[in-house]
């Protein structure tokens, strides 16, 4: 498989005139009204920041231009990853999650004194009751292609890019357990599938078995899943100890899952986003956080049985604070991938996009 890059990589979401200029962890989706939506966490001070919001921007010209990013989930906490899942004729789920005040205070200790003071002063205004009301993995549902959204819902699981729609129209979310006690992360975590109902309620579907390598239980997180035409659901997820991508498969709608298979070498890249091209090629994009840093893709022509890995979409040469790519197919068969990265060494992270195509 060969990648042909089209046009130059370009910045699509940023806020250069403000200190609140960090954007990260985006997802792109094609809406049913032919528009393109990009969601991200934006208007932040940095990687961990109490001012983070889950925002969205819209393109009406195939990604040539976008509206300003507007907030969809803006709690009193640090709203992070933003996932998107269109469903039905005009439905859209936008997902996010946030951190405790204590976690944010701990992270603020590494910031310059004036930034630390700014962050902690704000956190002091947030009460226990306010934190308790919104802490967790969050989502809101729109029934008009993102023009308006309903109330905030809390989910037992989270993932960077959100749920997927199955062939029967149901919404399946494969995620990892949201743990509010930071000391337990990596110990009591698990991957599981839930069904999201259109009223925001959720139903447990199945749990993915823990992943082991050389007798060591891996900290598995940040999954994304897709259903293929034969009904099989393919899921890619990240393991924290070695920052790489694994695959598990369900043949029964997410109730049971196969033993996970490691797809990339240690430090090979993660987390992944899956999409099926009209040619039948299954594409998984992922971030690569070793020099020269960047975004890669892998391809499968046999429904995920084998993969052609390590194709570069973008090289950053600046910083490993990047990644979380997601991809859609445009009407002419070309591809549009959205991710986050730094434009310059001392600058903030922004949301970028690259258009490309595949040649077999």
N, C-alpha and C positions, 0 to 999 in steps of 0.2 A: 504494500500500500504506500502511496506517495501523497504528501501534503503539498498543496500549492497555495501560498499565501496571496490574498487579494487585498490591494490597498495597503496602507500603513496602519499599524496599531494606533488607536487614538483614545484619548481620555474622554469619557462620556459623563461621569459624575465627579464633581469636585467642589470645593468652596474656598478658593485661594485668598479671598479678602478677609478671612476670619481665622482666629485661632482654632475654631471648631471646624477643622478642615480635613479630618481623617475619615476615609470611607473604606469599608472592607466587607468581605464575605457575601458576595452578591449571588443572585440567581436571575436568569433570563427566561422568559416564557412567551409563547405566542398566544395571544388572546383570540377568542372566537370572533371578534370584530375586526380581525386582520391587523390589529395594532400589536406592538411589541412592548412588553413590560419588563423593566429591570428593577429588582428590589435589592436593597443592601442595608447595612448598618452605616449611618452617616451622621455628619455634624458632630463629630467626636474630637476629643483632644488627642487621643492616641489609642493604642491597642486595648487597654482597659480604661474605661472612662464612664463616670456616672451620667454623662450627658448624651450617650449614644441613643439613637432612635432607629427603628426599622422604617426605612423610607422606600418610596417607589417613584419611578419616572416612566414616562410613556413616549414611544416613538410612533409616528404615523407615516414614516417614510422609509421603512425597512432598515432602521438603525442609522440613518444618515444624520438625524438630529433627535434630541430628547427634550422633554419638558424639564423644568427644575424639579429636583427631588422633593417630594412632599411626605410628611410623616404619616404612617399608618398605625404603628404601634409605638407609643411614646409614654412609657411608664415612668415612675419616679426612680427606677433602677437603670442599669446599663443594658439596653436592648441591643442584642448582638445579631448573629447570623440571620439572614432574611431569605426564606424559601418561598417559592411560588408553585401553585398547582392549579391550573385552569381545569374546570369540570363542567359538564353539561353544556347548555347553550350560552350561558353568560356567567357561570360561577367562577370564583377565584378564591383560593385559600392562600393567605400570607402567614408564614410562621416566623417565630423568633424565639429567643430565650434571654434570660438576664442573670446577673450575679448578685450575691448578697452584699449588703453595705460593708460588712467586715472584709470580704474578699477584695473589694475595691479599695478600702482603706489600706490594706496590706500592700496592694500593688502601687498605691500612691506614694509609698515610702521611697520608691526608686526614682521618683520624678524630681525635677528641680524644685527648690523650696517654694517658689511662687505658685507653681502648678499644683504641688501637693496641698498647699494651703487652700487654693481655689477649690480643688476637688473635695477635700475633707470638710470645708465650710458648708458646701452644698449638702454632703451626706449627713451632716449634723441636723439638717432641717427635715430629714425623712424619718418618720416615726416607725416604731415597731409595727403598728397596725397598717400603715401604708405599705411597708415592705411585704408583710404577710399577705396582703390582698392581691399582689401581682407577681410574687416571686415564683419562678418556674419556667417551664417551656410554654410559650404562649402562641395563640393564633387568632386571627379574625377572618370572617367569611364575607365575601361580596357576592351579590347576585346580579350585578350590573357591570361586569367586566372592570371592576376596580374603581368605579366612580364613587361608591360609598361602601362602607364596611359596617358589619354588625358589632356586637359586644365582644369583649376580650374573653377568650376561653383559655383554660389551663390544661395542658396535656401531660401524661405521665412519661412521655418520651420526647426526644428532640433530635433534629438532624439539620445539617446546614441548608440543604436544598428542598426540604419539605417532602410531602407525600407524592404519590403517583396515582393515576386513574387506571383502573382495570378495565378489561373488555366489557364487563357487565355494567360499567358506569360507576361502580363503587369506588370510594377513595381509600386507598391503603397507605398507611404511614408506617414505614420501617424506620425505627429510630433507636436511640440508646437511652437508658433510664436517666431521668433528670435527678441529680443528687444535690440536695441543698447543703449537706455537710461536706465541705471540701476535703476533709481528712479521709473520707471514705471513697473518693473518686479512684477508680481502678481496682477497688476491692468488692464493692457491692453493685457494680455496674452490670448491665446486660443489654443485649439487643433483642428487640421484640417488634412484632407487627400488630397494629391496631387499625380498625376501620373507623373512619370519621363520618359521622352522620351529618346531614346538612343543617341540623339544629345545633351542631357543635358538640354533641355527646360522642363518646368514643367507646368502642367495643374491642376487647382483647381478642386477637386472632391466633397468635402463636409466638413462641419464643425461639430464638436462634441459640443453639448450644454454644457454650463457651469455647473459645479457640485456644489451643495449646500449641506451643512450639518447643521442642526439646524438653518437655516436661514442665514448662513454665506457662502459666495462664497469662494470656495476652490481654492488655487493656484495649478492648475493641470498642470503637465509637465511630461517629460521623458516617453512617451508612446512606446509600441511595439505591433505590430499586426501580426496575422497569419490567413490565410484562411484555413478552414477545408474542408474535402471532400464534404460536403453538400452545399458548397458555402458560408456559413456564415463566416464573418470575426470577430474574437475575438480580442479585444484590451485591454491591461492592462496599467494603468498609475499611476503615483505617485501624491499624494497631499502633498504639502510642510508643511502645518501647523501641520500635525500629522504623517508625514513620513509613509504612508501606501499605499496599493495597491487597486485600483478600477478596475472594468471591464465595458466595453460598447461593444455592438455588432451591426454589420451592416449586413443587409440581402440584400442590393442592391449595393454591390461593393464599399461601402464607401461613398455613397451620403448622407445617413441619418443614425443616430446612436441611440441606445436605451438609456434610462435614466441610468446613471452609478450606479452600485451597489458596495458597499464597501465589499471587500473580507476578509480583515484582521482587527484586532483591531488597535487602535491608537498605533503608534510606532511598528506596526507589521512587517514592512519591505518594501523595495522598492529600486530601480526601478526593474521592472520585464522584463524577456525575455521569449517568448513563443516558444515552439517547439512541434511537433507531433511525437510521437514514432511510430514505425512500428506496435506495438501491438494495436494502437488506443488510447493509453493514451496521453492526452494533459498535457504537463509539463510546469510549470512556475517557473523559478528560480529567487530569489531575495536576496538582502543583508539585514542583520539584525544588526543594529547598537546600540544595547544595550548589556551590559555584559551578556553572555561571548563573544559576537560579532561573526559574522560568516556569512555563506551562507546557505540559506534554499531553499526548493522546495515544491511546492504543485502540486497536481495531480487531473485531472478530467477524468472520464470514460464516461461522458455523454455530451461531447462537450461544456463544460464550464458552464453547468447549476448548478452543485454543485462541491465543491472543498474539497479535503482532504489536509489540510494545515500543515505547521510548521514541516517539516521533515528536519533534519540537514544534510547538506553535508560536512560542515567544521566549526570548532570552532577555533577562533583565540586567545581569552583570553588576547589580547594585546591592540588593538586599534579599534575604530569604523571607522577609515579611511580605508574602504574596501568596497567590493561589486561589483555591475554591472556584475553579472554572466551571461553567455550565454552558451548554450549547443548544441552539435551535437550528432548524433547517428553514431556509427561505424558499419562496415559491419556485425559484429557478434551480433549486437543488444545492445551492451554495450554503455554507454554514457560517453561523455567527456565534462566536464564543466570547463570553463576558467573564472577567476575573478582576482581582485587585492586585496592585503593585505600586511601587514608588516610581515617580518620574525622575527624581534625582536623589542623590545620597542623603542629603539633609532635609529632604522634603517629606510631606505626609504621604500616606497611601491614598490612592484614588481608584476609581473604577474605570477599567479600560475594556476595549473590545477589539477583536480581530476577526475579519472575514476571511474565509478560506474555502477550499474545495478538496475533495479526495479524487485521486486517480488510481485505478487498480492496474 
